[in-house]
Amino acid sequence: MGYTETGIGYQSTDTSKASANSNYKGKLTIRDRVQQLLQKTSQALSTEDIAGLLNVPYGSVQPRLSELQNEDKVEDSGERGKTRWGKACIKWRAK
């Protein structure tokens, strides 16, 4: 495993290295984009809402919310929404 100058790890394939190097300084990560979206909106959003607004997969958003919650940057708003399957879900907000 190798690392870019900015500390991003990559596997021993050329495609993995190219992908890691495409993450240039100043480029927003999905976590940054999730945090910024929640900071800019006055309403609480579900993971599905966030994924749709950012046009990224749900599976890329949910782990970022967990990371942000662990860093005390977002919180459960206490509001609940419904998933596309009709199940209750948390609505998130920035702290």
Salt bridges, closest charged atoms under 4 A:
GLU67 OE1 - ARG31 NH1 3.30
GLU67 OE2 - ARG64 NH2 2.96
GLU71 OE2 - ARG31 NH1 3.12
GLU71 OE1 - LYS73 NZ 3.36
ASP72 OD1 - LYS95 NZ 2.35
GLU75 OE2 - ARG93 NE 2.82
ASP76 OD1 - ARG80 NH1 2.81
